[in-house]
């Protein structure tokens, strides 16, 4: 009996010590005095309970798709790691059916990545604002800064309706996580800067659609217009692009004025800057951008040509292809310019238009800015191949940048024109044996003997 009593008492003592150890271990765990979850570890990874993960897995699929296309996941991970965030998510119908298709196409173009990022960051506040923290109708609207250094106004009406700028709050506190909250709103919020960029591009497209009228007379000696002909605003230039290029070997003697030259109907410098920034953001074309901006002045010349109304298509070799260029190929004076000139087509071509052309006509020869050489395109393996033999290149990254005046197509090789070696065949010399010249008297004698049938007996008459 004593042993059973001792056994019970010893087991109770063991449980007491075990409970005390567990309590001490729980008390020793680090506390979070700010109420934030450890959504971001020191390695920058987001756990499954983060508001960012909840957004990507939520029913706001259209907004989640735009976040991924805007390349903002890393930026939002850093924001979540620093502080709580509040996301105002438009419903899918507002993005899928109620949004202007032309505006949506504008946002998804690679050259407008900055506008898409501005739009997404405009819907995020770097602090936690729950439904109960909405301003009172008597206090008026409250301004909050967004992640894009802009601001939103939260208002409440006496009827109970709550708004974010012009969008009505329809699903308050829809998704709640320790590091943030997601509110559902009626429509998309568009900042003023994005609207201005969209209107600028839309006006540019409408201007570029104007057809030229008239054919002014050109002086063949100076390559200039004899009389300034009236040209509609935004009409394509009259002179060929070669006459408008900067003076150089085998080029026009002086730049020719285009219809947009003195009036600047087209902002070519901004468009060239946009496509070079797109190359850098796209990745893999840094060498091409470096040659255009630093090694040569071709970026400035391209901007001037576009400002005068010309359109161009750039076949941009990627960094792997540019790394294969040798020092001898780039050391000669004007060699980088000549290489790039051969990769510029004075037409506006997209991947679709070039592929349809080679599928229909087989081989297509495109003019280049390196006169008189042309680049040959043909269909191969379901894509477009430029050049011949080992020096050929495939259309690798289609439509990197297309704005209606500049088209950039990525290729996986550097193109060089075929060497034109003229082989002149000399006529073969034929030795002709000269016959002795016979006199008049001998010819008369041979003729008389021929009539009598006796000419075969004389050697001179044979």
DOMI-267510 format. One record per residue (C-alpha): residue number from 0; residue in one letter; x, y, z. Coordinates in Angstrom, 1 decimal. Layout:
<pts>
[NUM, 'A', [X, Y, Z]] ...
</pts>
This chain:
<pts>
[0, 'X', [0.0, 0.0, 0.0]] [1, 'X', [2.8, 2.4, 0.8]] [2, 'X', [4.5, 1.6, -2.4]] [3, 'X', [1.3, 2.4, -4.4]] [4, 'X', [1.0, 5.7, -2.5]] [5, 'X', [4.6, 6.5, -3.2]] [6, 'X', [4.2, 5.6, -6.8]] [7, 'X', [1.2, 8.0, -7.2]] [8, 'X', [3.0, 10.8, -5.4]] [9, 'X', [6.1, 10.4, -7.5]] [10, 'X', [4.2, 10.5, -10.8]] [11, 'X', [2.4, 13.6, -9.7]] [12, 'X', [5.7, 15.2, -8.8]] [13, 'X', [7.1, 14.3, -12.3]] [14, 'X', [4.0, 15.8, -14.0]] [15, 'X', [4.4, 19.0, -12.0]] [16, 'X', [8.0, 19.4, -13.0]] [17, 'X', [7.1, 18.7, -16.7]] [18, 'X', [4.4, 21.4, -16.7]] [19, 'X', [6.7, 23.9, -15.1]] [20, 'X', [9.4, 23.2, -17.8]] [21, 'X', [6.9, 23.7, -20.6]] [22, 'X', [5.6, 26.9, -19.1]] [23, 'X', [9.1, 28.3, -18.7]] [24, 'X', [9.9, 27.4, -22.4]] [25, 'X', [6.7, 29.2, -23.6]] [26, 'X', [7.6, 32.3, -21.5]] [27, 'X', [11.1, 32.3, -23.0]] [28, 'X', [9.8, 32.6, -26.6]] [29, 'X', [10.3, 36.1, -28.2]] [30, 'X', [7.3, 38.3, -28.1]] [31, 'X', [6.0, 40.6, -30.9]] [32, 'X', [5.0, 43.8, -29.1]] [33, 'X', [3.8, 45.5, -32.3]] [34, 'X', [1.2, 42.8, -33.1]] [35, 'X', [2.8, 42.0, -36.5]] [36, 'X', [3.4, 38.5, -37.7]] [37, 'X', [6.7, 37.3, -38.9]] [38, 'X', [5.5, 37.3, -42.5]] [39, 'X', [9.0, 38.1, -43.9]] [40, 'X', [12.0, 36.3, -42.5]] [41, 'X', [15.6, 37.5, -42.8]] [42, 'X', [15.9, 35.7, -46.1]] [43, 'X', [13.0, 37.8, -47.6]] [44, 'X', [10.6, 34.9, -48.0]] [45, 'X', [6.9, 35.4, -47.5]] [46, 'X', [5.0, 32.8, -45.4]] [47, 'X', [1.7, 31.3, -46.5]] [48, 'X', [-0.3, 33.5, -44.1]] [49, 'X', [0.8, 36.8, -45.8]] [50, 'X', [-1.6, 39.2, -47.3]] [51, 'X', [0.4, 39.0, -50.5]] [52, 'X', [-0.1, 35.3, -50.8]] [53, 'X', [-3.8, 35.8, -50.0]] [54, 'X', [-4.1, 38.3, -52.9]] [55, 'X', [-2.5, 35.9, -55.4]] [56, 'X', [-4.8, 33.1, -54.2]] [57, 'X', [-8.0, 35.2, -53.8]] [58, 'X', [-10.9, 35.7, -56.1]] [59, 'X', [-9.4, 38.9, -57.4]] [60, 'X', [-7.7, 37.0, -60.2]] [61, 'X', [-7.6, 39.9, -62.6]] [62, 'X', [-5.7, 42.2, -60.2]] [63, 'X', [-3.3, 39.3, -59.2]] [64, 'X', [-2.5, 38.7, -62.9]] [65, 'X', [-1.7, 42.4, -63.4]] [66, 'X', [0.6, 42.3, -60.3]] [67, 'X', [2.6, 39.4, -61.8]] [68, 'X', [2.8, 41.1, -65.2]] [69, 'X', [4.0, 44.3, -63.6]] [70, 'X', [7.0, 42.5, -62.1]] [71, 'X', [6.1, 43.8, -58.6]] [72, 'X', [6.2, 40.7, -56.5]] [73, 'X', [9.7, 41.5, -55.1]] [74, 'X', [8.8, 45.1, -54.4]] [75, 'X', [5.6, 44.1, -52.5]] [76, 'X', [7.5, 41.4, -50.6]] [77, 'X', [9.9, 44.1, -49.3]] [78, 'X', [6.9, 46.4, -48.5]] [79, 'X', [5.2, 43.6, -46.5]] [80, 'X', [8.5, 42.9, -44.7]] [81, 'X', [8.7, 46.5, -43.5]] [82, 'X', [5.1, 47.3, -42.5]] [83, 'X', [1.5, 46.4, -42.8]] [84, 'X', [-0.3, 47.2, -46.1]] [85, 'X', [-3.8, 47.9, -47.2]] [86, 'X', [-4.8, 46.7, -50.7]] [87, 'X', [-7.9, 48.1, -52.5]] [88, 'X', [-8.8, 45.4, -55.0]] [89, 'X', [-11.2, 46.1, -57.9]] [90, 'X', [-13.6, 43.3, -58.7]] [91, 'X', [-12.9, 41.1, -61.7]] [92, 'X', [-15.8, 42.5, -63.7]] [93, 'X', [-14.4, 46.0, -63.5]] [94, 'X', [-11.1, 44.8, -65.1]] [95, 'X', [-12.4, 42.2, -67.5]] [96, 'X', [-15.5, 43.8, -69.0]] [97, 'X', [-15.9, 47.4, -67.9]] [98, 'X', [-12.4, 48.5, -68.7]] [99, 'X', [-11.7, 50.2, -72.1]] [100, 'X', [-10.0, 47.5, -74.3]] [101, 'X', [-7.7, 50.0, -75.8]] [102, 'X', [-6.6, 51.1, -72.3]] [103, 'X', [-6.1, 47.5, -71.2]] [104, 'X', [-4.0, 46.8, -74.3]] [105, 'X', [-2.0, 50.0, -73.5]] [106, 'X', [-1.2, 48.7, -70.0]] [107, 'X', [-0.1, 45.2, -71.2]] [108, 'X', [2.4, 46.6, -73.8]] [109, 'X', [6.0, 46.0, -72.7]] [110, 'X', [6.9, 49.6, -73.4]] [111, 'X', [4.3, 50.8, -70.8]] [112, 'X', [5.6, 48.7, -67.9]] [113, 'X', [6.1, 51.9, -65.8]] [114, 'X', [2.5, 52.9, -66.3]] [115, 'X', [1.3, 49.5, -65.2]] [116, 'X', [3.4, 49.6, -62.1]] [117, 'X', [2.2, 53.0, -61.2]] [118, 'X', [-1.4, 51.8, -61.6]] [119, 'X', [-0.9, 48.8, -59.3]] [120, 'X', [1.0, 50.7, -56.6]] [121, 'X', [-1.7, 53.3, -56.6]] [122, 'X', [-4.1, 50.7, -55.0]] [123, 'X', [-1.8, 50.0, -52.0]] [124, 'X', [-1.3, 52.0, -48.8]] [125, 'X', [1.8, 51.2, -46.7]] [126, 'X', [-0.2, 51.0, -43.5]] [127, 'X', [-3.1, 49.0, -42.1]] [128, 'X', [-6.5, 50.7, -42.5]] [129, 'X', [-9.4, 48.5, -41.4]] [130, 'X', [-13.1, 49.2, -42.0]] [131, 'X', [-13.5, 50.5, -38.4]] [132, 'X', [-10.7, 53.0, -39.1]] [133, 'X', [-12.6, 54.8, -41.9]] [134, 'X', [-13.1, 58.5, -41.3]] [135, 'X', [-16.3, 59.8, -39.8]] [136, 'X', [-18.7, 61.7, -42.2]] [137, 'X', [-18.3, 64.8, -40.0]] [138, 'X', [-14.5, 64.9, -40.3]] [139, 'X', [-14.4, 64.8, -44.0]] [140, 'X', [-12.0, 62.9, -46.3]] [141, 'X', [-8.7, 61.6, -45.0]] [142, 'X', [-5.6, 61.5, -47.3]] [143, 'X', [-3.3, 58.5, -47.3]] [144, 'X', [-0.1, 58.1, -49.2]] [145, 'X', [0.3, 55.1, -51.6]] [146, 'X', [3.4, 53.1, -52.4]] [147, 'X', [3.9, 55.2, -55.5]] [148, 'X', [4.3, 58.4, -53.5]] [149, 'X', [0.8, 59.5, -54.5]] [150, 'X', [-2.3, 59.8, -52.3]] [151, 'X', [-5.8, 58.4, -51.9]] [152, 'X', [-8.8, 60.0, -50.2]] [153, 'X', [-11.0, 57.9, -47.9]] [154, 'X', [-14.5, 59.3, -47.3]] [155, 'X', [-17.7, 58.4, -45.6]] [156, 'X', [-21.1, 59.7, -46.4]] [157, 'X', [-24.0, 60.2, -44.1]] [158, 'X', [-25.9, 57.4, -45.9]] [159, 'X', [-23.2, 54.9, -44.8]] [160, 'X', [-21.5, 54.7, -48.2]] [161, 'X', [-17.7, 54.6, -48.0]] [162, 'X', [-15.5, 55.4, -50.9]] [163, 'X', [-11.8, 55.4, -52.0]] [164, 'X', [-11.4, 58.4, -54.3]] [165, 'X', [-14.2, 57.7, -56.9]] [166, 'X', [-14.6, 54.0, -56.2]] [167, 'X', [-17.2, 52.6, -53.8]] [168, 'X', [-16.2, 50.2, -51.0]] [169, 'X', [-18.2, 47.1, -51.7]] [170, 'X', [-16.4, 44.3, -49.7]] [171, 'X', [-14.8, 45.8, -46.5]] [172, 'X', [-12.2, 43.7, -44.7]] [173, 'X', [-12.7, 41.0, -47.4]] [174, 'X', [-9.3, 39.4, -46.6]] [175, 'X', [-7.6, 39.9, -43.3]] [176, 'X', [-4.1, 38.7, -42.5]] [177, 'X', [-1.6, 39.6, -39.7]] [178, 'X', [0.4, 41.8, -42.1]] [179, 'X', [-2.4, 43.5, -44.0]] [180, 'X', [-6.0, 43.7, -45.2]] [181, 'X', [-7.7, 43.6, -48.6]] [182, 'X', [-10.8, 45.7, -49.3]] [183, 'X', [-13.0, 45.1, -52.4]] [184, 'X', [-13.9, 48.2, -54.4]] [185, 'X', [-16.3, 48.8, -57.2]] [186, 'X', [-13.9, 50.0, -60.0]] [187, 'X', [-10.3, 50.5, -60.9]] [188, 'X', [-8.5, 53.5, -59.6]] [189, 'X', [-6.4, 55.3, -62.3]] [190, 'X', [-3.9, 57.9, -61.4]] [191, 'X', [-3.6, 61.1, -63.4]] [192, 'X', [-0.1, 60.3, -64.7]] [193, 'X', [-1.2, 57.1, -66.3]] [194, 'X', [-4.2, 58.8, -68.0]] [195, 'X', [-1.8, 61.4, -69.4]] [196, 'X', [0.6, 58.7, -70.8]] [197, 'X', [-2.4, 56.9, -72.3]] [198, 'X', [-3.7, 60.0, -74.0]] [199, 'X', [-0.3, 60.9, -75.3]] [200, 'X', [0.1, 57.5, -76.9]] [201, 'X', [-3.5, 57.5, -78.3]] [202, 'X', [-3.0, 60.9, -79.9]] [203, 'X', [0.3, 59.7, -81.4]] [204, 'X', [-1.5, 56.7, -83.0]] [205, 'X', [-4.2, 59.0, -84.5]] [206, 'X', [-1.6, 61.3, -85.9]] [207, 'X', [0.4, 58.5, -87.5]] [208, 'X', [-2.7, 57.3, -89.3]] [209, 'X', [-2.9, 60.5, -91.5]] [210, 'X', [-2.1, 59.8, -95.1]] [211, 'X', [0.2, 62.1, -97.1]] [212, 'X', [-1.3, 64.3, -99.8]] [213, 'X', [0.5, 65.8, -102.8]] [214, 'X', [4.0, 65.2, -104.2]] [215, 'X', [6.3, 68.2, -103.9]] [216, 'X', [9.2, 68.7, -106.3]] [217, 'X', [12.6, 67.6, -105.0]] [218, 'X', [15.9, 69.1, -106.1]] [219, 'X', [18.1, 66.1, -107.1]] [220, 'X', [21.3, 68.1, -106.5]] [221, 'X', [20.6, 69.2, -103.0]] [222, 'X', [18.0, 66.6, -102.0]] [223, 'X', [15.8, 69.4, -100.6]] [224, 'X', [12.3, 70.6, -101.5]] [225, 'X', [12.3, 73.2, -104.2]] [226, 'X', [9.2, 74.8, -102.7]] [227, 'X', [7.8, 74.2, -99.3]] [228, 'X', [4.7, 72.3, -100.1]] [229, 'X', [1.8, 72.3, -97.6]] [230, 'X', [1.9, 69.1, -95.6]] [231, 'X', [-0.9, 68.1, -93.3]] [232, 'X', [-0.1, 67.9, -89.6]] [233, 'X', [1.4, 64.5, -88.7]] [234, 'X', [1.7, 63.3, -92.3]] [235, 'X', [4.6, 60.9, -93.1]] [236, 'X', [7.7, 62.6, -94.6]] [237, 'X', [8.0, 63.0, -98.4]] [238, 'X', [11.7, 62.4, -98.8]] [239, 'X', [13.2, 58.9, -98.3]] [240, 'X', [14.7, 58.2, -94.9]] [241, 'X', [18.2, 57.9, -96.4]] [242, 'X', [18.1, 61.6, -97.4]] [243, 'X', [17.2, 62.5, -93.8]] [244, 'X', [20.1, 60.6, -92.2]] [245, 'X', [23.1, 62.4, -90.8]] [246, 'X', [26.0, 63.0, -93.3]] [247, 'X', [28.4, 60.1, -93.6]] [248, 'X', [30.0, 57.7, -96.0]] [249, 'X', [27.7, 56.7, -98.9]] [250, 'X', [24.8, 58.7, -97.3]] [251, 'X', [23.0, 61.9, -98.3]] [252, 'X', [25.2, 65.0, -98.3]] [253, 'X', [23.0, 66.8, -95.8]] [254, 'X', [19.8, 66.2, -93.7]] [255, 'X', [16.6, 66.9, -95.4]] [256, 'X', [13.7, 68.6, -93.7]] [257, 'X', [10.7, 66.4, -92.8]] [258, 'X', [7.2, 67.6, -92.2]] [259, 'X', [7.6, 67.2, -88.5]] [260, 'X', [11.0, 68.7, -88.3]] [261, 'X', [10.5, 72.3, -87.3]] [262, 'X', [7.1, 71.7, -85.7]] [263, 'X', [8.0, 68.5, -83.7]] [264, 'X', [4.7, 66.7, -84.3]] [265, 'X', [6.4, 63.5, -83.1]] [266, 'X', [8.4, 63.3, -79.9]] [267, 'X', [11.1, 61.0, -81.3]] [268, 'X', [13.5, 61.5, -78.4]] [269, 'X', [11.0, 60.3, -75.8]] [270, 'X', [10.0, 57.3, -77.9]] [271, 'X', [13.6, 56.2, -78.4]] [272, 'X', [14.2, 56.7, -74.7]] [273, 'X', [11.2, 54.6, -73.9]] [274, 'X', [12.3, 51.7, -76.2]] [275, 'X', [15.9, 51.8, -74.7]] [276, 'X', [14.5, 51.7, -71.2]] [277, 'X', [12.3, 48.8, -72.3]] [278, 'X', [15.4, 46.9, -73.6]] [279, 'X', [17.0, 47.4, -70.2]] [280, 'X', [13.9, 46.3, -68.2]] [281, 'X', [13.4, 43.4, -70.6]] [282, 'X', [16.9, 42.0, -69.9]] [283, 'X', [19.5, 40.5, -72.2]] [284, 'X', [19.9, 43.5, -74.5]] [285, 'X', [22.2, 45.8, -72.4]] [286, 'X', [25.0, 45.7, -75.0]] [287, 'X', [22.7, 46.9, -77.8]] [288, 'X', [21.5, 49.8, -75.6]] [289, 'X', [25.1, 50.6, -74.7]] [290, 'X', [26.1, 50.9, -78.3]] [291, 'X', [23.1, 53.1, -79.2]] [292, 'X', [23.6, 55.5, -76.3]] [293, 'X', [27.3, 55.5, -75.3]] [294, 'X', [29.4, 54.0, -78.1]] [295, 'X', [27.6, 55.9, -80.9]] [296, 'X', [25.2, 58.7, -81.3]] [297, 'X', [22.6, 56.5, -83.1]] [298, 'X', [20.0, 57.0, -80.3]] [299, 'X', [20.0, 60.8, -81.0]] [300, 'X', [19.8, 60.2, -84.8]] [301, 'X', [17.0, 57.7, -84.4]] [302, 'X', [15.1, 60.2, -82.2]] [303, 'X', [15.5, 62.9, -84.9]] [304, 'X', [14.3, 60.6, -87.7]] [305, 'X', [11.2, 59.6, -85.7]] [306, 'X', [10.5, 63.2, -84.8]] [307, 'X', [10.5, 64.0, -88.6]] [308, 'X', [7.8, 61.3, -89.2]] [309, 'X', [9.8, 58.3, -90.2]] [310, 'X', [9.2, 54.8, -88.9]] [311, 'X', [11.8, 52.1, -88.2]] [312, 'X', [12.1, 48.5, -87.2]] [313, 'X', [15.2, 47.5, -85.1]] [314, 'X', [16.5, 44.0, -85.2]] [315, 'X', [18.2, 43.9, -81.8]] [316, 'X', [20.9, 41.2, -81.2]] [317, 'X', [20.9, 39.9, -77.6]] [318, 'X', [23.9, 40.1, -75.3]] [319, 'X', [25.0, 36.6, -76.1]] [320, 'X', [25.2, 37.4, -79.8]] [321, 'X', [27.0, 40.8, -79.2]] [322, 'X', [29.6, 39.1, -77.0]] [323, 'X', [30.8, 37.1, -80.1]] [324, 'X', [31.9, 40.3, -81.9]] [325, 'X', [35.7, 40.6, -82.1]] [326, 'X', [37.8, 43.6, -81.5]] [327, 'X', [38.7, 43.8, -85.2]] [328, 'X', [35.0, 44.1, -86.1]] [329, 'X', [34.5, 47.1, -83.9]] [330, 'X', [37.9, 48.8, -84.1]] [331, 'X', [37.6, 50.3, -87.6]] [332, 'X', [36.2, 53.9, -87.7]] [333, 'X', [32.4, 53.8, -88.2]] [334, 'X', [32.2, 50.0, -87.8]] [335, 'X', [29.6, 50.1, -84.9]] [336, 'X', [27.4, 52.4, -86.9]] [337, 'X', [27.5, 50.3, -90.0]] [338, 'X', [26.7, 47.2, -88.0]] [339, 'X', [23.7, 48.8, -86.4]] [340, 'X', [22.6, 50.4, -89.7]] [341, 'X', [22.3, 46.9, -91.1]] [342, 'X', [19.9, 46.0, -88.3]] [343, 'X', [17.5, 48.9, -88.9]] [344, 'X', [14.7, 48.5, -91.4]] [345, 'X', [13.1, 51.8, -92.6]] [346, 'X', [9.6, 50.2, -92.3]] [347, 'X', [7.3, 49.4, -89.4]] [348, 'X', [7.2, 45.7, -89.1]] [349, 'X', [5.9, 43.4, -86.3]] [350, 'X', [6.5, 39.8, -85.7]] [351, 'X', [3.1, 38.9, -87.2]] [352, 'X', [3.6, 41.0, -90.3]] [353, 'X', [7.0, 39.6, -91.1]] [354, 'X', [6.0, 36.0, -90.4]] [355, 'X', [3.0, 36.4, -92.7]] [356, 'X', [5.2, 37.9, -95.4]] [357, 'X', [7.7, 35.0, -95.3]] [358, 'X', [5.0, 32.4, -95.2]] [359, 'X', [3.4, 33.9, -98.3]] [360, 'X', [6.3, 34.9, -100.4]] [361, 'X', [9.1, 32.6, -99.1]] [362, 'X', [12.1, 34.9, -99.1]] [363, 'X', [11.6, 38.6, -98.4]] [364, 'X', [14.3, 41.2, -98.8]] [365, 'X', [14.0, 44.2, -96.5]] [366, 'X', [15.9, 47.5, -97.1]] [367, 'X', [18.3, 48.6, -94.4]] [368, 'X', [19.9, 51.9, -93.5]] [369, 'X', [23.2, 50.5, -94.7]] [370, 'X', [22.9, 51.2, -98.4]] [371, 'X', [22.7, 49.3, -100.7]] [372, 'X', [22.6, 46.1, -98.6]] [373, 'X', [19.3, 44.3, -97.8]] [374, 'X', [18.6, 41.8, -95.2]] [375, 'X', [16.9, 38.6, -96.3]] [376, 'X', [14.1, 37.0, -94.2]] [377, 'X', [12.6, 33.6, -94.6]] [378, 'X', [10.4, 31.1, -92.7]] [379, 'X', [12.3, 28.5, -90.7]] [380, 'X', [11.1, 26.2, -87.8]] [381, 'X', [7.9, 28.2, -87.3]] [382, 'X', [9.8, 31.5, -86.9]] [383, 'X', [11.5, 34.2, -89.0]] [384, 'X', [15.2, 33.7, -89.9]] [385, 'X', [17.3, 36.5, -91.1]] [386, 'X', [20.6, 36.2, -93.1]] [387, 'X', [22.3, 33.3, -94.8]] [388, 'X', [24.1, 30.2, -93.6]] [389, 'X', [26.1, 30.4, -90.5]] [390, 'X', [25.6, 34.2, -90.2]] [391, 'X', [21.8, 33.8, -89.9]] [392, 'X', [19.8, 34.8, -86.8]] [393, 'X', [16.3, 33.8, -85.7]] [394, 'X', [13.6, 36.1, -84.4]] [395, 'X', [14.1, 35.2, -80.7]] [396, 'X', [12.1, 37.8, -78.7]] [397, 'X', [9.2, 39.2, -80.8]] [398, 'X', [7.6, 42.6, -80.3]] [399, 'X', [9.8, 43.8, -77.4]] [400, 'X', [8.7, 47.3, -78.1]] [401, 'X', [5.9, 48.5, -80.5]] [402, 'X', [4.4, 52.0, -80.4]] [403, 'X', [3.3, 52.5, -83.9]] [404, 'X', [6.5, 54.2, -85.0]] [405, 'X', [9.3, 52.1, -83.5]] [406, 'X', [9.3, 48.4, -83.5]] [407, 'X', [12.0, 46.3, -81.7]] [408, 'X', [12.4, 42.6, -82.5]] [409, 'X', [15.0, 40.6, -80.6]] [410, 'X', [17.3, 38.2, -82.6]] [411, 'X', [19.9, 35.7, -81.5]] [412, 'X', [22.7, 36.7, -83.8]] [413, 'X', [24.5, 39.7, -85.3]] [414, 'X', [23.9, 40.0, -89.0]] [415, 'X', [26.4, 41.0, -91.7]] [416, 'X', [25.8, 41.6, -95.4]] [417, 'X', [27.0, 39.2, -98.0]] [418, 'X', [30.4, 40.1, -99.5]] [419, 'X', [29.8, 41.2, -103.0]] [420, 'X', [32.8, 39.8, -104.9]] [421, 'X', [32.5, 40.5, -108.6]] [422, 'X', [34.2, 37.9, -110.8]] [423, 'X', [34.8, 39.1, -114.3]] [424, 'X', [35.3, 36.4, -116.9]] [425, 'X', [37.7, 37.3, -119.7]] [426, 'X', [36.9, 36.0, -123.2]] [427, 'X', [39.1, 33.1, -124.3]] [428, 'X', [41.5, 34.0, -127.0]] [429, 'X', [41.1, 31.9, -130.2]] [430, 'X', [44.0, 31.6, -132.6]] [431, 'X', [42.8, 31.9, -136.2]] [432, 'X', [45.1, 30.8, -138.9]] [433, 'X', [45.5, 33.6, -141.5]] [434, 'X', [45.1, 32.6, -145.1]] [435, 'X', [47.3, 34.1, -147.7]] [436, 'X', [45.7, 36.9, -149.6]] [437, 'X', [45.2, 36.2, -153.3]] [438, 'X', [45.4, 38.8, -156.0]] [439, 'X', [42.7, 39.8, -158.5]] [440, 'X', [44.4, 38.1, -161.4]] [441, 'X', [44.8, 34.8, -159.5]] [442, 'X', [41.2, 34.9, -158.5]] [443, 'X', [40.1, 35.4, -162.2]] [444, 'X', [42.3, 32.5, -163.3]] [445, 'X', [41.0, 30.2, -160.6]] [446, 'X', [37.4, 31.1, -161.5]] [447, 'X', [38.0, 30.2, -165.2]] [448, 'X', [39.7, 26.9, -164.2]] [449, 'X', [36.7, 26.2, -161.9]] [450, 'X', [34.3, 26.6, -164.8]] [451, 'X', [36.3, 24.0, -166.7]] [452, 'X', [36.6, 21.7, -163.6]] [453, 'X', [40.4, 22.0, -163.5]] [454, 'X', [40.9, 24.1, -160.3]] [455, 'X', [41.5, 21.1, -158.1]] [456, 'X', [44.9, 20.5, -159.9]] [457, 'X', [46.3, 23.8, -158.7]] [458, 'X', [47.2, 24.2, -154.9]] [459, 'X', [46.7, 28.0, -154.9]] [460, 'X', [43.1, 27.7, -156.1]] [461, 'X', [42.2, 25.3, -153.2]] 
</pts>
